[in-house]
Amino acid sequence: MSVVVPGEHVPAQHVNLKLGPGLTQSSSSPTVISTRAGTLNHSANRSKWWVESNSRRYVPAPQESVIGIVTQKAIGSLVYARISLAHKDMEPELECFDAQTRKSEGFGELKGGFMVRCSLSMCRKLLDPNHFLLPLLGSQIPLEVAVGVNGRVWISSKELKHTIAISRCIEAVDPDGEGMEEKALRTFLGSLDA
C-alpha cells in the first residue's frame, strides 16, 4: 500500500482491470490516474484497484454493496443491494441479485433489525475478515449483519439489548468516534451487560 495524490499515475495493469473509487482511466490512454488523495489498495490478484481516503461522503462505484432506503412503493424499507450502474450525473442503479447467477446471494430486503450509521472507513474495516469487531461480537452474541460501504450497517439479534450493545460497540470502535481498540472494547462490552 502506498499513498497517492490526485493526478498521480498508478501502476495498475491487469487483463480484467477493475477500478474502484478514487481512480480513473481515460479512454484514449491505458494510464490509470488517482482522482483523490489516500491509500492505494488492490486485490490479491491485482485485478481490482481503489483509493481509500478519510472521505465523509460516499461516492457510488459499480459492484459495491450498499444498504439503501426505499423511497417508492414500500417506503422506508431497507435493502441490501449492489450498485449495478454509477455515473456522476445520474442516480446510481441498484440490483438485489448477482448479475451472473441471477440469485439473491444474500441481497434483498432487510426485515426487522436496526440500521446504524458509521464512517466509511469503519464500514471498510467491518468488511475486512481480519478486523476484530464482528468475530468478537459473534462469539458472544448471536447476530446477523449486513455492511454497506456507504456508511450504513444493518444489525439484527434476538434481543433488543443485544442490538443496542452491538450498535454501541460499532460506534465505539469507529475511528471517527472513540476509535477503541480490542482490549478496551472487551472491557466496554463486559460493562454493557450484553
Rosetta constraint file for C-alpha pairs under 8 A:
AtomPair CA 1 CA 39 HARMONIC 6.43 0.50
AtomPair CA 1 CA 40 HARMONIC 5.54 0.50
AtomPair CA 1 CA 41 HARMONIC 5.68 0.50
AtomPair CA 2 CA 39 HARMONIC 5.62 0.50
AtomPair CA 2 CA 40 HARMONIC 5.39 0.50
AtomPair CA 2 CA 41 HARMONIC 7.70 0.50
AtomPair CA 3 CA 37 HARMONIC 7.31 0.50
AtomPair CA 3 CA 38 HARMONIC 5.54 0.50
AtomPair CA 3 CA 39 HARMONIC 4.50 0.50
AtomPair CA 3 CA 40 HARMONIC 5.89 0.50
AtomPair CA 4 CA 8 HARMONIC 6.40 0.50
AtomPair CA 4 CA 34 HARMONIC 6.84 0.50
AtomPair CA 4 CA 36 HARMONIC 7.63 0.50
AtomPair CA 4 CA 37 HARMONIC 5.47 0.50
AtomPair CA 4 CA 38 HARMONIC 5.65 0.50
AtomPair CA 4 CA 39 HARMONIC 6.24 0.50
AtomPair CA 4 CA 40 HARMONIC 6.38 0.50
AtomPair CA 4 CA 51 HARMONIC 7.98 0.50
AtomPair CA 5 CA 34 HARMONIC 6.47 0.50
AtomPair CA 5 CA 35 HARMONIC 7.39 0.50
AtomPair CA 5 CA 36 HARMONIC 5.89 0.50
AtomPair CA 5 CA 37 HARMONIC 4.15 0.50
AtomPair CA 5 CA 38 HARMONIC 6.71 0.50
AtomPair CA 6 CA 33 HARMONIC 7.52 0.50
AtomPair CA 6 CA 34 HARMONIC 5.00 0.50
AtomPair CA 6 CA 35 HARMONIC 4.53 0.50
AtomPair CA 6 CA 36 HARMONIC 4.69 0.50
AtomPair CA 6 CA 37 HARMONIC 5.65 0.50
AtomPair CA 7 CA 33 HARMONIC 5.72 0.50
AtomPair CA 7 CA 34 HARMONIC 5.40 0.50
AtomPair CA 7 CA 35 HARMONIC 6.15 0.50
AtomPair CA 8 CA 33 HARMONIC 5.58 0.50
AtomPair CA 8 CA 34 HARMONIC 5.44 0.50
AtomPair CA 9 CA 31 HARMONIC 6.96 0.50
AtomPair CA 9 CA 32 HARMONIC 5.88 0.50
AtomPair CA 9 CA 33 HARMONIC 4.63 0.50
AtomPair CA 9 CA 34 HARMONIC 6.49 0.50
AtomPair CA 10 CA 31 HARMONIC 7.55 0.50
AtomPair CA 10 CA 32 HARMONIC 5.39 0.50
AtomPair CA 10 CA 33 HARMONIC 5.66 0.50
AtomPair CA 10 CA 34 HARMONIC 6.73 0.50
AtomPair CA 11 CA 32 HARMONIC 7.14 0.50
AtomPair CA 12 CA 17 HARMONIC 7.66 0.50
AtomPair CA 12 CA 32 HARMONIC 6.48 0.50
AtomPair CA 12 CA 46 HARMONIC 7.57 0.50
AtomPair CA 12 CA 49 HARMONIC 7.00 0.50
AtomPair CA 13 CA 17 HARMONIC 6.51 0.50
AtomPair CA 13 CA 46 HARMONIC 7.75 0.50
AtomPair CA 13 CA 47 HARMONIC 7.54 0.50
AtomPair CA 14 CA 46 HARMONIC 6.91 0.50
AtomPair CA 14 CA 47 HARMONIC 5.53 0.50
AtomPair CA 15 CA 47 HARMONIC 7.61 0.50
AtomPair CA 16 CA 47 HARMONIC 6.03 0.50
AtomPair CA 17 CA 47 HARMONIC 4.83 0.50
AtomPair CA 17 CA 48 HARMONIC 6.06 0.50
AtomPair CA 17 CA 49 HARMONIC 7.85 0.50
AtomPair CA 18 CA 47 HARMONIC 6.07 0.50
AtomPair CA 18 CA 48 HARMONIC 4.77 0.50
AtomPair CA 18 CA 49 HARMONIC 6.49 0.50
AtomPair CA 19 CA 23 HARMONIC 6.06 0.50
AtomPair CA 19 CA 24 HARMONIC 6.90 0.50
AtomPair CA 19 CA 48 HARMONIC 5.89 0.50
AtomPair CA 19 CA 49 HARMONIC 5.16 0.50
AtomPair CA 19 CA 50 HARMONIC 6.05 0.50
AtomPair CA 20 CA 48 HARMONIC 7.07 0.50
AtomPair CA 20 CA 49 HARMONIC 5.84 0.50
AtomPair CA 20 CA 50 HARMONIC 4.47 0.50
AtomPair CA 20 CA 51 HARMONIC 7.30 0.50
AtomPair CA 20 CA 61 HARMONIC 6.32 0.50
AtomPair CA 20 CA 62 HARMONIC 7.73 0.50
AtomPair CA 21 CA 50 HARMONIC 5.34 0.50
AtomPair CA 21 CA 51 HARMONIC 5.95 0.50
AtomPair CA 21 CA 52 HARMONIC 7.66 0.50
AtomPair CA 21 CA 59 HARMONIC 7.34 0.50
AtomPair CA 21 CA 60 HARMONIC 7.85 0.50
AtomPair CA 21 CA 61 HARMONIC 6.19 0.50
AtomPair CA 22 CA 34 HARMONIC 5.73 0.50
AtomPair CA 22 CA 35 HARMONIC 4.97 0.50
AtomPair CA 22 CA 36 HARMONIC 5.17 0.50
AtomPair CA 22 CA 37 HARMONIC 7.81 0.50
AtomPair CA 22 CA 50 HARMONIC 6.01 0.50
AtomPair CA 22 CA 51 HARMONIC 4.92 0.50
AtomPair CA 22 CA 52 HARMONIC 7.49 0.50
AtomPair CA 23 CA 32 HARMONIC 6.72 0.50
AtomPair CA 23 CA 33 HARMONIC 5.71 0.50
AtomPair CA 23 CA 34 HARMONIC 4.55 0.50
AtomPair CA 23 CA 35 HARMONIC 5.46 0.50
AtomPair CA 23 CA 36 HARMONIC 7.55 0.50
AtomPair CA 23 CA 49 HARMONIC 7.78 0.50
AtomPair CA 23 CA 50 HARMONIC 6.25 0.50
AtomPair CA 23 CA 51 HARMONIC 6.81 0.50
AtomPair CA 24 CA 32 HARMONIC 5.75 0.50
AtomPair CA 24 CA 33 HARMONIC 5.45 0.50
AtomPair CA 24 CA 34 HARMONIC 6.43 0.50
AtomPair CA 24 CA 35 HARMONIC 6.75 0.50
AtomPair CA 25 CA 29 HARMONIC 7.18 0.50
AtomPair CA 25 CA 30 HARMONIC 6.45 0.50
AtomPair CA 25 CA 31 HARMONIC 5.98 0.50
AtomPair CA 25 CA 32 HARMONIC 4.67 0.50
AtomPair CA 25 CA 33 HARMONIC 6.25 0.50
AtomPair CA 26 CA 30 HARMONIC 6.83 0.50
AtomPair CA 26 CA 31 HARMONIC 7.10 0.50
AtomPair CA 26 CA 32 HARMONIC 7.51 0.50
AtomPair CA 34 CA 51 HARMONIC 7.65 0.50
AtomPair CA 36 CA 51 HARMONIC 7.30 0.50
AtomPair CA 36 CA 53 HARMONIC 7.71 0.50
AtomPair CA 37 CA 51 HARMONIC 7.54 0.50
AtomPair CA 37 CA 53 HARMONIC 6.51 0.50
AtomPair CA 38 CA 51 HARMONIC 5.73 0.50
AtomPair CA 38 CA 52 HARMONIC 5.34 0.50
AtomPair CA 38 CA 53 HARMONIC 4.39 0.50
AtomPair CA 38 CA 54 HARMONIC 7.48 0.50
AtomPair CA 39 CA 51 HARMONIC 5.40 0.50
AtomPair CA 39 CA 52 HARMONIC 5.13 0.50
AtomPair CA 39 CA 53 HARMONIC 6.37 0.50
AtomPair CA 40 CA 49 HARMONIC 7.39 0.50
AtomPair CA 40 CA 50 HARMONIC 6.03 0.50
AtomPair CA 40 CA 51 HARMONIC 4.58 0.50
AtomPair CA 40 CA 52 HARMONIC 6.52 0.50
AtomPair CA 41 CA 49 HARMONIC 5.74 0.50
AtomPair CA 41 CA 50 HARMONIC 5.42 0.50
AtomPair CA 41 CA 51 HARMONIC 5.99 0.50
AtomPair CA 41 CA 52 HARMONIC 7.23 0.50
AtomPair CA 42 CA 46 HARMONIC 5.45 0.50
AtomPair CA 42 CA 47 HARMONIC 7.22 0.50
AtomPair CA 42 CA 48 HARMONIC 5.40 0.50
AtomPair CA 42 CA 49 HARMONIC 4.26 0.50
AtomPair CA 42 CA 50 HARMONIC 6.32 0.50
AtomPair CA 43 CA 47 HARMONIC 6.27 0.50
AtomPair CA 43 CA 48 HARMONIC 5.28 0.50
AtomPair CA 43 CA 49 HARMONIC 6.65 0.50
AtomPair CA 52 CA 121 HARMONIC 7.89 0.50
AtomPair CA 53 CA 121 HARMONIC 7.75 0.50
AtomPair CA 54 CA 120 HARMONIC 7.60 0.50
AtomPair CA 54 CA 121 HARMONIC 6.66 0.50
AtomPair CA 55 CA 120 HARMONIC 7.11 0.50
AtomPair CA 56 CA 119 HARMONIC 6.85 0.50
AtomPair CA 56 CA 120 HARMONIC 6.80 0.50
AtomPair CA 57 CA 120 HARMONIC 7.93 0.50
AtomPair CA 58 CA 120 HARMONIC 7.20 0.50
AtomPair CA 58 CA 149 HARMONIC 7.94 0.50
AtomPair CA 58 CA 150 HARMONIC 5.45 0.50
AtomPair CA 58 CA 151 HARMONIC 7.44 0.50
AtomPair CA 59 CA 150 HARMONIC 7.95 0.50
AtomPair CA 60 CA 64 HARMONIC 7.56 0.50
AtomPair CA 60 CA 83 HARMONIC 7.31 0.50
AtomPair CA 60 CA 86 HARMONIC 5.93 0.50
AtomPair CA 60 CA 87 HARMONIC 7.98 0.50
AtomPair CA 60 CA 92 HARMONIC 6.87 0.50
AtomPair CA 60 CA 150 HARMONIC 7.82 0.50
AtomPair CA 61 CA 83 HARMONIC 6.76 0.50
AtomPair CA 61 CA 85 HARMONIC 7.59 0.50
AtomPair CA 61 CA 86 HARMONIC 5.63 0.50
AtomPair CA 62 CA 82 HARMONIC 7.64 0.50
AtomPair CA 62 CA 83 HARMONIC 5.01 0.50
AtomPair CA 62 CA 84 HARMONIC 5.35 0.50
AtomPair CA 62 CA 85 HARMONIC 5.54 0.50
AtomPair CA 62 CA 86 HARMONIC 5.77 0.50
AtomPair CA 63 CA 82 HARMONIC 5.63 0.50
AtomPair CA 63 CA 83 HARMONIC 5.16 0.50
AtomPair CA 63 CA 84 HARMONIC 5.98 0.50
AtomPair CA 64 CA 82 HARMONIC 5.48 0.50
AtomPair CA 64 CA 83 HARMONIC 5.57 0.50
AtomPair CA 64 CA 148 HARMONIC 7.94 0.50
AtomPair CA 64 CA 149 HARMONIC 6.93 0.50
AtomPair CA 65 CA 80 HARMONIC 7.11 0.50
AtomPair CA 65 CA 81 HARMONIC 5.66 0.50
AtomPair CA 65 CA 82 HARMONIC 4.38 0.50
AtomPair CA 65 CA 83 HARMONIC 6.50 0.50
AtomPair CA 65 CA 147 HARMONIC 7.63 0.50
AtomPair CA 65 CA 148 HARMONIC 5.26 0.50
AtomPair CA 65 CA 149 HARMONIC 6.20 0.50
AtomPair CA 66 CA 80 HARMONIC 5.93 0.50
AtomPair CA 66 CA 81 HARMONIC 5.50 0.50
AtomPair CA 66 CA 82 HARMONIC 6.05 0.50
AtomPair CA 66 CA 83 HARMONIC 7.29 0.50
AtomPair CA 66 CA 147 HARMONIC 7.12 0.50
AtomPair CA 66 CA 148 HARMONIC 3.79 0.50
AtomPair CA 66 CA 149 HARMONIC 5.59 0.50
AtomPair CA 66 CA 150 HARMONIC 5.67 0.50
AtomPair CA 66 CA 152 HARMONIC 7.46 0.50
AtomPair CA 67 CA 78 HARMONIC 6.69 0.50
AtomPair CA 67 CA 79 HARMONIC 5.60 0.50
AtomPair CA 67 CA 80 HARMONIC 4.65 0.50
AtomPair CA 67 CA 81 HARMONIC 6.25 0.50
AtomPair CA 67 CA 146 HARMONIC 7.83 0.50
AtomPair CA 67 CA 147 HARMONIC 7.28 0.50
AtomPair CA 67 CA 148 HARMONIC 5.08 0.50
AtomPair CA 67 CA 150 HARMONIC 7.11 0.50
AtomPair CA 67 CA 152 HARMONIC 6.06 0.50
AtomPair CA 67 CA 153 HARMONIC 7.29 0.50
AtomPair CA 67 CA 154 HARMONIC 7.74 0.50
AtomPair CA 68 CA 78 HARMONIC 5.69 0.50
AtomPair CA 68 CA 79 HARMONIC 5.26 0.50
AtomPair CA 68 CA 80 HARMONIC 6.50 0.50
AtomPair CA 68 CA 81 HARMONIC 7.17 0.50
AtomPair CA 69 CA 75 HARMONIC 7.68 0.50
AtomPair CA 69 CA 76 HARMONIC 5.70 0.50
AtomPair CA 69 CA 77 HARMONIC 5.76 0.50
AtomPair CA 69 CA 78 HARMONIC 4.77 0.50
AtomPair CA 69 CA 79 HARMONIC 6.46 0.50
AtomPair CA 70 CA 74 HARMONIC 6.44 0.50
AtomPair CA 70 CA 75 HARMONIC 5.21 0.50
AtomPair CA 70 CA 76 HARMONIC 5.35 0.50
AtomPair CA 70 CA 77 HARMONIC 5.31 0.50
AtomPair CA 70 CA 78 HARMONIC 6.27 0.50
AtomPair CA 70 CA 79 HARMONIC 7.31 0.50
AtomPair CA 71 CA 75 HARMONIC 4.86 0.50
AtomPair CA 71 CA 76 HARMONIC 6.37 0.50
AtomPair CA 77 CA 109 HARMONIC 7.19 0.50
AtomPair CA 77 CA 110 HARMONIC 7.51 0.50
AtomPair CA 77 CA 111 HARMONIC 7.94 0.50
AtomPair CA 78 CA 109 HARMONIC 5.88 0.50
AtomPair CA 78 CA 110 HARMONIC 5.40 0.50
AtomPair CA 78 CA 111 HARMONIC 7.44 0.50
AtomPair CA 79 CA 96 HARMONIC 7.77 0.50
AtomPair CA 79 CA 107 HARMONIC 7.41 0.50
AtomPair CA 79 CA 108 HARMONIC 5.33 0.50
AtomPair CA 79 CA 109 HARMONIC 4.25 0.50
AtomPair CA 79 CA 110 HARMONIC 5.36 0.50
AtomPair CA 80 CA 96 HARMONIC 6.83 0.50
AtomPair CA 80 CA 106 HARMONIC 7.89 0.50
AtomPair CA 80 CA 107 HARMONIC 5.06 0.50
AtomPair CA 80 CA 108 HARMONIC 5.27 0.50
AtomPair CA 80 CA 109 HARMONIC 6.27 0.50
AtomPair CA 80 CA 110 HARMONIC 6.59 0.50
AtomPair CA 80 CA 146 HARMONIC 7.14 0.50
AtomPair CA 80 CA 148 HARMONIC 7.46 0.50
AtomPair CA 81 CA 94 HARMONIC 5.98 0.50
AtomPair CA 81 CA 95 HARMONIC 5.55 0.50
AtomPair CA 81 CA 96 HARMONIC 4.67 0.50
AtomPair CA 81 CA 97 HARMONIC 7.43 0.50
AtomPair CA 81 CA 107 HARMONIC 5.43 0.50
AtomPair CA 81 CA 108 HARMONIC 6.37 0.50
AtomPair CA 82 CA 94 HARMONIC 5.56 0.50
AtomPair CA 82 CA 95 HARMONIC 5.42 0.50
AtomPair CA 82 CA 96 HARMONIC 6.35 0.50
AtomPair CA 82 CA 97 HARMONIC 7.66 0.50
AtomPair CA 82 CA 107 HARMONIC 7.73 0.50
AtomPair CA 83 CA 92 HARMONIC 6.67 0.50
AtomPair CA 83 CA 93 HARMONIC 5.84 0.50
AtomPair CA 83 CA 94 HARMONIC 4.53 0.50
AtomPair CA 83 CA 95 HARMONIC 6.37 0.50
AtomPair CA 84 CA 92 HARMONIC 7.54 0.50
AtomPair CA 84 CA 93 HARMONIC 5.55 0.50
AtomPair CA 84 CA 94 HARMONIC 5.40 0.50
AtomPair CA 84 CA 95 HARMONIC 6.15 0.50
AtomPair CA 85 CA 92 HARMONIC 5.59 0.50
AtomPair CA 85 CA 93 HARMONIC 5.03 0.50
AtomPair CA 85 CA 94 HARMONIC 7.17 0.50
AtomPair CA 86 CA 90 HARMONIC 7.20 0.50
AtomPair CA 86 CA 91 HARMONIC 7.09 0.50
AtomPair CA 86 CA 92 HARMONIC 4.58 0.50
AtomPair CA 86 CA 93 HARMONIC 6.61 0.50
AtomPair CA 87 CA 91 HARMONIC 7.24 0.50
AtomPair CA 87 CA 92 HARMONIC 6.70 0.50
AtomPair CA 96 CA 104 HARMONIC 6.20 0.50
AtomPair CA 96 CA 107 HARMONIC 4.92 0.50
AtomPair CA 96 CA 108 HARMONIC 5.03 0.50
AtomPair CA 97 CA 102 HARMONIC 5.86 0.50
AtomPair CA 97 CA 103 HARMONIC 5.33 0.50
AtomPair CA 97 CA 104 HARMONIC 4.12 0.50
AtomPair CA 97 CA 105 HARMONIC 6.32 0.50
AtomPair CA 97 CA 106 HARMONIC 7.96 0.50
AtomPair CA 97 CA 107 HARMONIC 5.89 0.50
AtomPair CA 97 CA 108 HARMONIC 7.40 0.50
AtomPair CA 98 CA 102 HARMONIC 5.25 0.50
AtomPair CA 98 CA 103 HARMONIC 5.61 0.50
AtomPair CA 98 CA 104 HARMONIC 6.09 0.50
AtomPair CA 98 CA 105 HARMONIC 6.31 0.50
AtomPair CA 99 CA 103 HARMONIC 7.88 0.50
AtomPair CA 104 CA 108 HARMONIC 6.72 0.50
AtomPair CA 110 CA 154 HARMONIC 7.84 0.50
AtomPair CA 112 CA 156 HARMONIC 7.01 0.50
AtomPair CA 113 CA 154 HARMONIC 6.66 0.50
AtomPair CA 113 CA 155 HARMONIC 5.44 0.50
AtomPair CA 113 CA 156 HARMONIC 4.13 0.50
AtomPair CA 113 CA 157 HARMONIC 7.03 0.50
AtomPair CA 113 CA 163 HARMONIC 7.73 0.50
AtomPair CA 114 CA 154 HARMONIC 5.60 0.50
AtomPair CA 114 CA 155 HARMONIC 5.37 0.50
AtomPair CA 114 CA 156 HARMONIC 6.33 0.50
AtomPair CA 114 CA 163 HARMONIC 7.39 0.50
AtomPair CA 115 CA 152 HARMONIC 6.61 0.50
AtomPair CA 115 CA 153 HARMONIC 5.59 0.50
AtomPair CA 115 CA 154 HARMONIC 4.35 0.50
AtomPair CA 115 CA 155 HARMONIC 6.31 0.50
AtomPair CA 116 CA 152 HARMONIC 5.79 0.50
AtomPair CA 116 CA 153 HARMONIC 5.15 0.50
AtomPair CA 116 CA 154 HARMONIC 6.24 0.50
AtomPair CA 116 CA 155 HARMONIC 7.64 0.50
AtomPair CA 116 CA 167 HARMONIC 6.53 0.50
AtomPair CA 117 CA 151 HARMONIC 5.61 0.50
AtomPair CA 117 CA 152 HARMONIC 4.70 0.50
AtomPair CA 117 CA 153 HARMONIC 6.31 0.50
AtomPair CA 118 CA 122 HARMONIC 6.39 0.50
AtomPair CA 118 CA 123 HARMONIC 7.05 0.50
AtomPair CA 118 CA 151 HARMONIC 5.15 0.50
AtomPair CA 118 CA 152 HARMONIC 6.26 0.50
AtomPair CA 118 CA 153 HARMONIC 7.49 0.50
AtomPair CA 118 CA 170 HARMONIC 7.74 0.50
AtomPair CA 118 CA 171 HARMONIC 6.87 0.50
AtomPair CA 118 CA 174 HARMONIC 6.88 0.50
AtomPair CA 119 CA 123 HARMONIC 6.57 0.50
AtomPair CA 119 CA 151 HARMONIC 5.39 0.50
AtomPair CA 119 CA 174 HARMONIC 6.83 0.50
AtomPair CA 119 CA 175 HARMONIC 7.69 0.50
AtomPair CA 119 CA 176 HARMONIC 6.45 0.50
AtomPair CA 120 CA 124 HARMONIC 6.46 0.50
AtomPair CA 120 CA 149 HARMONIC 6.22 0.50
AtomPair CA 120 CA 150 HARMONIC 6.23 0.50
AtomPair CA 120 CA 151 HARMONIC 4.83 0.50
AtomPair CA 121 CA 125 HARMONIC 6.24 0.50
AtomPair CA 121 CA 174 HARMONIC 7.99 0.50
AtomPair CA 121 CA 175 HARMONIC 7.51 0.50
AtomPair CA 122 CA 126 HARMONIC 6.17 0.50
AtomPair CA 122 CA 151 HARMONIC 7.75 0.50
AtomPair CA 122 CA 173 HARMONIC 7.95 0.50
AtomPair CA 122 CA 174 HARMONIC 5.39 0.50
AtomPair CA 122 CA 175 HARMONIC 6.70 0.50
AtomPair CA 123 CA 127 HARMONIC 6.38 0.50
AtomPair CA 123 CA 147 HARMONIC 6.39 0.50
AtomPair CA 123 CA 148 HARMONIC 6.68 0.50
AtomPair CA 123 CA 149 HARMONIC 5.48 0.50
AtomPair CA 123 CA 150 HARMONIC 7.60 0.50
AtomPair CA 123 CA 151 HARMONIC 6.01 0.50
AtomPair CA 123 CA 152 HARMONIC 7.42 0.50
AtomPair CA 123 CA 153 HARMONIC 7.43 0.50
AtomPair CA 124 CA 128 HARMONIC 6.51 0.50
AtomPair CA 124 CA 149 HARMONIC 6.35 0.50
AtomPair CA 125 CA 131 HARMONIC 6.24 0.50
AtomPair CA 126 CA 131 HARMONIC 6.47 0.50
AtomPair CA 126 CA 133 HARMONIC 7.21 0.50
AtomPair CA 126 CA 134 HARMONIC 6.93 0.50
AtomPair CA 126 CA 147 HARMONIC 7.19 0.50
AtomPair CA 127 CA 131 HARMONIC 7.91 0.50
AtomPair CA 127 CA 147 HARMONIC 6.99 0.50
AtomPair CA 131 CA 135 HARMONIC 7.92 0.50
AtomPair CA 132 CA 136 HARMONIC 6.02 0.50
AtomPair CA 132 CA 182 HARMONIC 6.78 0.50
AtomPair CA 133 CA 137 HARMONIC 6.16 0.50
AtomPair CA 133 CA 170 HARMONIC 7.77 0.50
AtomPair CA 133 CA 173 HARMONIC 7.88 0.50
AtomPair CA 133 CA 182 HARMONIC 7.48 0.50
AtomPair CA 134 CA 138 HARMONIC 5.86 0.50
AtomPair CA 135 CA 139 HARMONIC 6.11 0.50
AtomPair CA 136 CA 140 HARMONIC 6.79 0.50
AtomPair CA 137 CA 141 HARMONIC 5.76 0.50
AtomPair CA 137 CA 166 HARMONIC 7.19 0.50
AtomPair CA 138 CA 142 HARMONIC 5.84 0.50
AtomPair CA 138 CA 143 HARMONIC 6.30 0.50
AtomPair CA 141 CA 157 HARMONIC 7.78 0.50
AtomPair CA 141 CA 162 HARMONIC 6.89 0.50
AtomPair CA 141 CA 194 HARMONIC 7.59 0.50
AtomPair CA 142 CA 157 HARMONIC 6.17 0.50
AtomPair CA 142 CA 158 HARMONIC 7.42 0.50
AtomPair CA 143 CA 155 HARMONIC 7.09 0.50
AtomPair CA 143 CA 156 HARMONIC 5.69 0.50
AtomPair CA 143 CA 157 HARMONIC 4.61 0.50
AtomPair CA 143 CA 158 HARMONIC 7.56 0.50
AtomPair CA 144 CA 155 HARMONIC 5.79 0.50
AtomPair CA 144 CA 156 HARMONIC 5.09 0.50
AtomPair CA 144 CA 157 HARMONIC 6.40 0.50
AtomPair CA 145 CA 153 HARMONIC 7.09 0.50
AtomPair CA 145 CA 154 HARMONIC 5.62 0.50
AtomPair CA 145 CA 155 HARMONIC 4.67 0.50
AtomPair CA 145 CA 156 HARMONIC 6.49 0.50
AtomPair CA 146 CA 153 HARMONIC 5.84 0.50
AtomPair CA 146 CA 154 HARMONIC 5.10 0.50
AtomPair CA 146 CA 155 HARMONIC 6.68 0.50
AtomPair CA 147 CA 152 HARMONIC 6.48 0.50
AtomPair CA 147 CA 153 HARMONIC 4.63 0.50
AtomPair CA 147 CA 154 HARMONIC 6.47 0.50
AtomPair CA 148 CA 152 HARMONIC 5.42 0.50
AtomPair CA 148 CA 153 HARMONIC 6.02 0.50
AtomPair CA 155 CA 163 HARMONIC 6.73 0.50
AtomPair CA 155 CA 166 HARMONIC 7.62 0.50
AtomPair CA 155 CA 167 HARMONIC 7.72 0.50
AtomPair CA 156 CA 163 HARMONIC 6.24 0.50
AtomPair CA 157 CA 162 HARMONIC 6.30 0.50
AtomPair CA 157 CA 163 HARMONIC 5.68 0.50
AtomPair CA 158 CA 162 HARMONIC 7.43 0.50
AtomPair CA 158 CA 163 HARMONIC 7.95 0.50
AtomPair CA 159 CA 163 HARMONIC 6.58 0.50
AtomPair CA 160 CA 164 HARMONIC 6.27 0.50
AtomPair CA 161 CA 165 HARMONIC 6.12 0.50
AtomPair CA 161 CA 194 HARMONIC 6.71 0.50
AtomPair CA 162 CA 166 HARMONIC 6.11 0.50
AtomPair CA 162 CA 194 HARMONIC 5.77 0.50
AtomPair CA 163 CA 167 HARMONIC 6.19 0.50
AtomPair CA 164 CA 168 HARMONIC 6.16 0.50
AtomPair CA 165 CA 169 HARMONIC 6.16 0.50
AtomPair CA 165 CA 189 HARMONIC 7.42 0.50
AtomPair CA 165 CA 192 HARMONIC 6.50 0.50
AtomPair CA 165 CA 194 HARMONIC 6.28 0.50
AtomPair CA 166 CA 170 HARMONIC 6.29 0.50
AtomPair CA 167 CA 171 HARMONIC 6.34 0.50
AtomPair CA 168 CA 172 HARMONIC 6.05 0.50
AtomPair CA 169 CA 173 HARMONIC 6.19 0.50
AtomPair CA 169 CA 185 HARMONIC 7.25 0.50
AtomPair CA 169 CA 188 HARMONIC 7.96 0.50
AtomPair CA 169 CA 189 HARMONIC 7.18 0.50
AtomPair CA 170 CA 174 HARMONIC 6.10 0.50
AtomPair CA 171 CA 177 HARMONIC 6.46 0.50
AtomPair CA 171 CA 178 HARMONIC 7.54 0.50
AtomPair CA 172 CA 177 HARMONIC 6.26 0.50
AtomPair CA 172 CA 178 HARMONIC 5.21 0.50
AtomPair CA 172 CA 179 HARMONIC 6.18 0.50
AtomPair CA 172 CA 180 HARMONIC 5.76 0.50
AtomPair CA 172 CA 185 HARMONIC 7.73 0.50
AtomPair CA 173 CA 177 HARMONIC 7.11 0.50
AtomPair CA 173 CA 178 HARMONIC 6.23 0.50
AtomPair CA 173 CA 179 HARMONIC 4.60 0.50
AtomPair CA 173 CA 180 HARMONIC 4.55 0.50
AtomPair CA 173 CA 181 HARMONIC 6.72 0.50
AtomPair CA 173 CA 185 HARMONIC 7.53 0.50
AtomPair CA 174 CA 178 HARMONIC 6.43 0.50
AtomPair CA 174 CA 179 HARMONIC 5.10 0.50
AtomPair CA 174 CA 180 HARMONIC 7.37 0.50
AtomPair CA 175 CA 179 HARMONIC 4.16 0.50
AtomPair CA 175 CA 180 HARMONIC 7.72 0.50
AtomPair CA 180 CA 184 HARMONIC 6.20 0.50
AtomPair CA 180 CA 185 HARMONIC 6.17 0.50
AtomPair CA 181 CA 185 HARMONIC 6.07 0.50
AtomPair CA 182 CA 186 HARMONIC 6.23 0.50
AtomPair CA 183 CA 187 HARMONIC 6.72 0.50
AtomPair CA 184 CA 188 HARMONIC 6.15 0.50
AtomPair CA 185 CA 189 HARMONIC 5.83 0.50
AtomPair CA 186 CA 190 HARMONIC 6.21 0.50
AtomPair CA 187 CA 191 HARMONIC 6.39 0.50
AtomPair CA 188 CA 192 HARMONIC 6.53 0.50
AtomPair CA 189 CA 193 HARMONIC 7.21 0.50
AtomPair CA 189 CA 194 HARMONIC 6.92 0.50
AtomPair CA 190 CA 194 HARMONIC 7.04 0.50
